[in-house]
Amino acid sequence: MENNAYLENLSIVGGIMILNKQGFDLWADGYDRTVQLSEENNQYPFAGYKAILNKIFNEVMEVPASTVLDIGFGTGVLTAKLYEHGHAINGLDFSSNMIAIAKEKMPQANLIEWDLTKGLPPALLQQSYDAIVSTYVLHHFTDEQKITYITQLLRQLTPTGKILIGDVAFETRAQLEQCRQDSKGYWDDDEFYFVHEELKASLQDICQLIFYPLSHCGGVFVIKAITR
């Protein structure tokens, strides 16, 4: 995602390129503006951003006063709204600056500074969640790592809980490649975007997965564990 601080602060973790803590801290103040510009111009990567957050918000709101875990909550754009509506918010992020911004919006939320590549911290493994949400974060993980991560998150859901992922995502690999061509000059080759047909095939034995495409390059996955 084109941004000088972003491009200059990448590091290799587990064989993949991700934005390091310093990079996210430098990006924190301008993050929301960067998103807004991309969305207003209907451009990759954030085209459909508001529709994606709105879809996730409405999904969570189906259960009043629910317990929510946000993976990579950033400045708290989504979770602050849920917090205002009485949901119990737990969150992980590894940018101290973004956590500080989010904490101002959600003073009673349980916000933890954590390296997302290490899974969930032990304290959060003791809880179950009505909703686990993640927006524009998991594209930093390879497809294989996404499967592992989602599999772990499924174990943390309540019996009626669901995982809600909003991100750069495509129905097919061909659609991804078309967007890559259309976005030459600012496409980020160091990120790993969701392809619905491939993700569904990998997870079909352990969960129910529905994809809602909400722009030419983004959408929401609603994932629920299979009841056996």
C-alpha positions as CSV (number, residue, x, y, z in Angstrom):
1,M,0.0,0.0,0.0
2,E,1.8,3.0,-1.3
3,N,3.2,5.2,1.4
4,N,6.8,6.3,2.0
5,A,6.8,5.3,5.7
6,Y,5.2,2.0,4.8
7,L,7.7,1.1,2.0
8,E,10.7,2.0,4.1
9,N,9.7,0.0,7.1
10,L,9.2,-3.6,5.9
11,S,10.8,-6.6,7.5
12,I,10.9,-10.3,6.9
13,V,9.0,-12.4,9.5
14,G,8.6,-16.2,9.0
15,G,9.7,-15.9,5.4
16,I,7.1,-13.2,4.6
17,M,7.4,-9.4,4.2
18,I,5.4,-7.4,6.7
19,L,5.3,-3.9,8.0
20,N,7.3,-3.7,11.1
21,K,6.4,-2.0,14.4
22,Q,8.3,1.2,13.6
23,G,6.6,1.4,10.2
24,F,3.1,1.1,11.6
25,D,4.0,3.7,14.3
26,L,5.2,6.2,11.7
27,W,2.1,5.5,9.6
28,A,-0.4,5.8,12.4
29,D,-1.1,9.5,12.2
30,G,-1.8,9.4,8.4
31,Y,-3.4,6.0,8.2
32,D,-7.0,7.0,8.2
33,R,-6.3,9.7,5.5
34,T,-4.5,7.2,3.3
35,V,-7.5,4.9,3.5
36,Q,-9.9,7.7,2.7
37,L,-8.1,8.9,-0.4
38,S,-8.0,5.3,-1.8
39,E,-11.6,4.7,-1.1
40,E,-12.9,8.1,-2.5
41,N,-11.1,7.3,-5.7
42,N,-12.4,3.8,-5.8
43,Q,-8.9,2.6,-6.1
44,Y,-7.1,-0.6,-4.9
45,P,-6.4,-1.3,-2.1
46,F,-9.2,0.4,-0.1
47,A,-12.0,0.7,-2.6
48,G,-15.2,-0.3,-0.7
49,Y,-13.6,0.3,2.7
50,K,-16.6,1.9,4.4
51,A,-19.0,-0.7,3.0
52,I,-16.7,-3.5,4.3
53,L,-16.6,-2.0,7.8
54,N,-20.3,-1.4,7.8
55,K,-21.0,-5.0,6.8
56,I,-18.9,-6.2,9.7
57,F,-20.4,-3.7,12.1
58,N,-23.9,-5.0,11.2
59,E,-22.9,-8.6,11.6
60,V,-21.6,-8.0,15.1
61,M,-24.6,-5.9,16.1
62,E,-26.9,-9.0,15.6
63,V,-25.8,-10.1,19.1
64,P,-26.3,-7.3,21.7
65,A,-23.5,-6.7,24.2
66,S,-21.3,-9.3,22.5
67,T,-17.7,-10.2,23.3
68,V,-15.5,-9.1,20.4
69,L,-11.9,-9.8,19.6
70,D,-10.3,-7.5,16.9
71,I,-7.1,-8.7,15.3
72,G,-5.1,-5.7,14.3
73,F,-7.5,-3.0,15.3
74,G,-5.3,-0.1,14.2
75,T,-6.8,3.3,15.2
76,G,-10.0,1.7,16.2
77,V,-12.2,3.0,13.4
78,L,-14.5,-0.1,13.5
79,T,-14.2,-1.3,17.1
80,A,-14.8,2.2,18.6
81,K,-18.2,2.1,17.1
82,L,-18.9,-1.3,18.5
83,Y,-17.6,-0.1,21.9
84,E,-20.0,2.8,21.8
85,H,-22.8,0.4,21.3
86,G,-22.0,-1.6,24.4
87,H,-19.9,-4.5,23.1
88,A,-16.9,-5.8,25.2
89,I,-13.8,-5.1,23.1
90,N,-10.6,-7.1,23.2
91,G,-7.9,-6.2,20.7
92,L,-4.4,-6.9,19.4
93,D,-2.1,-4.6,17.5
94,F,1.7,-4.2,17.5
95,S,1.8,-0.5,16.9
96,S,2.0,1.4,20.2
97,N,1.1,4.6,18.5
98,M,-2.1,3.1,16.9
99,I,-3.0,1.6,20.3
100,A,-2.7,5.0,21.9
101,I,-5.0,6.5,19.3
102,A,-7.5,3.7,19.8
103,K,-7.3,3.8,23.6
104,E,-8.5,7.4,23.6
105,K,-11.7,6.2,21.8
106,M,-12.1,3.1,24.0
107,P,-10.6,3.7,27.5
108,Q,-12.2,0.6,29.0
109,A,-11.3,-1.8,26.2
110,N,-8.7,-4.6,26.6
111,L,-6.1,-3.5,24.1
112,I,-2.9,-5.5,23.9
113,E,0.4,-4.7,22.1
114,W,1.3,-8.0,20.5
115,D,3.2,-9.5,17.6
116,L,0.4,-10.9,15.4
117,T,2.7,-13.5,13.9
118,K,2.8,-15.3,17.2
119,G,-0.9,-16.2,17.2
120,L,-3.0,-15.2,20.2
121,P,-1.5,-14.2,23.6
122,P,-2.2,-16.7,26.4
123,A,-4.6,-14.4,28.2
124,L,-7.0,-14.2,25.2
125,L,-6.9,-18.0,24.7
126,Q,-8.9,-18.3,28.0
127,Q,-11.9,-16.6,26.5
128,S,-14.5,-17.3,23.9
129,Y,-15.8,-14.7,21.5
130,D,-19.1,-14.0,19.8
131,A,-17.2,-12.2,17.0
132,I,-13.6,-12.2,16.0
133,V,-13.0,-9.4,13.5
134,S,-10.0,-8.5,11.4
135,T,-9.8,-5.7,8.7
136,Y,-7.0,-5.2,6.3
137,V,-4.4,-7.2,8.4
138,L,-4.3,-10.8,7.3
139,H,-3.1,-10.0,3.8
140,H,0.4,-9.8,5.4
141,F,0.2,-13.6,6.0
142,T,0.8,-16.2,3.3
143,D,-2.2,-18.3,2.2
144,E,-0.9,-21.2,4.3
145,Q,-0.5,-19.0,7.4
146,K,-4.0,-17.6,6.9
147,I,-5.4,-21.2,7.1
148,T,-3.5,-21.9,10.2
149,Y,-4.5,-18.6,11.8
150,I,-8.2,-19.0,10.9
151,T,-8.2,-22.6,12.2
152,Q,-6.9,-21.4,15.6
153,L,-9.5,-18.6,15.7
154,L,-12.3,-21.0,15.1
155,R,-11.5,-22.7,18.4
156,Q,-12.0,-19.4,20.2
157,L,-15.6,-18.8,19.1
158,T,-18.7,-19.3,21.1
159,P,-21.1,-22.0,19.7
160,T,-22.9,-19.3,17.6
161,G,-19.8,-17.1,17.1
162,K,-18.3,-16.1,13.8
163,I,-15.1,-14.7,12.3
164,L,-15.5,-11.6,10.2
165,I,-12.6,-10.7,7.9
166,G,-12.7,-7.6,5.7
167,D,-9.8,-7.2,3.4
168,V,-8.4,-6.9,-0.1
169,A,-10.1,-10.0,-1.6
170,F,-11.3,-11.5,-4.9
171,E,-13.7,-14.2,-5.9
172,T,-11.2,-15.8,-8.3
173,R,-7.5,-15.8,-9.0
174,A,-8.3,-14.3,-12.4
175,Q,-10.0,-11.3,-10.8
176,L,-6.9,-10.7,-8.6
177,E,-4.6,-10.8,-11.7
178,Q,-6.9,-8.3,-13.5
179,C,-6.7,-5.9,-10.5
180,R,-2.9,-6.3,-10.5
181,Q,-2.8,-5.3,-14.1
182,D,-5.2,-2.4,-13.6
183,S,-3.1,-1.2,-10.6
184,K,0.3,-1.2,-12.1
185,G,2.6,1.3,-10.4
186,Y,1.1,0.9,-7.0
187,W,0.2,-2.8,-6.6
188,D,2.0,-4.3,-3.6
189,D,3.7,-7.5,-4.5
190,D,4.8,-8.1,-0.9
191,E,1.2,-8.8,0.3
192,F,-0.9,-11.9,-0.1
193,Y,-4.5,-11.2,-0.9
194,F,-7.5,-13.5,-0.3
195,V,-9.0,-15.5,-3.1
196,H,-12.4,-16.8,-2.1
197,E,-12.5,-20.0,-4.2
198,E,-9.1,-21.0,-2.9
199,L,-9.8,-20.2,0.7
200,K,-13.1,-22.0,0.7
201,A,-11.6,-25.1,-0.8
202,S,-8.9,-25.2,2.0
203,L,-11.3,-24.7,4.9
204,Q,-14.4,-26.5,3.6
205,D,-14.0,-29.5,6.0
206,I,-13.9,-27.3,9.2
207,C,-16.1,-24.3,8.6
208,Q,-18.9,-22.6,6.7
209,L,-17.5,-19.7,4.7
210,I,-19.5,-17.0,2.8
211,F,-17.8,-14.2,0.8
212,Y,-19.5,-10.9,0.2
213,P,-17.7,-8.9,-2.5
214,L,-18.2,-5.2,-1.8
215,S,-15.9,-3.6,-4.4
216,H,-13.7,-4.6,-7.3
217,C,-10.9,-5.4,-4.8
218,G,-12.4,-6.0,-1.4
219,G,-15.1,-7.8,0.6
220,V,-16.1,-9.6,3.8
221,F,-15.7,-13.2,4.8
222,V,-18.2,-14.6,7.3
223,I,-16.8,-17.8,8.8
224,K,-18.5,-20.1,11.3
225,A,-17.4,-23.4,12.7
226,I,-19.1,-26.6,11.5
227,T,-21.3,-28.1,14.3
228,R,-20.7,-31.8,14.5
